[in-house]
Amino acid sequence: MGRDKAKDDVNIDCDQVHELAYVANLYGEKKDEVMSFLLSKCEIGKINSVTHKDVYERIEQHLGLKMPD
């Protein structure tokens, strides 16, 4: 499953677990690692007001996982 590029400019909503799961699932076998990353960043307020694309870039920067197509 590829990412929904229409969401790239939409802010992530940390209160919507299904939205975090959608992002994590884009990373296949690494989805648990990504979900942990997302939850920890949401908890400390680091991704509460950033776009999906920004989140993908942060995942790439911090976890070394390429942005999904």
N, C-alpha and C positions, 0 to 999 in steps of 0.2 A: 504494500500500500504506500503510495506516495503522499507527500504532504499536500494539504489544501493551500495553494499559494494565495488564494483569496484572503486567507487569515493572516498572512505575513505582516500586514500593517494594523492588525487588531490586537489590542492589549490582552495579555493573558489574565485570566481570572483565577486567582489562587483558591477562591471559595468553591470552585467547580472542579471536583476531583475527576470527573469524566474528561474534562479538558486537559488536565495534567496527564491522565492515562493515555489520551489520544497522542500527545506529544511523545510520551515515553514509548508507546508501542511502535512509533516510527523507527525506533532504533533496534528492533528485532531482539536478538539475544542479549543485548545490553539494556533492555527496558527496565529491569530492576535497578540497575545502577543509575540510570537517568531519572527514574521516579524518585529515588532517594535524594538525588541532587535537587530536583525540583521542589520536593517537600521541604528540604532544609533551607533552600533559598526563599521559599514562600514564608517559612516560619520567621525568618529574620528580616523580611520585607525587602529583599534584594530584587525580586522580579514582579512585584505586585503591580507596577504601572509601566511595564515594558511590553513591546510588541512580541508576537510569536517569533518573528525573524531575529529579534534581539536575543530571545531565549535560545534559539538554535545556535547563534553565534557564541553565546556564553557556554553552551554545552561543548561546542567545538574547542573553545579556548581552555576550559577547565578539565574536560574529560578526554579531549583529543579525538572526539567522534565527529566525523564529517556531517555537514548539514544534509538532511535527507532531501532527495530529489522530489 
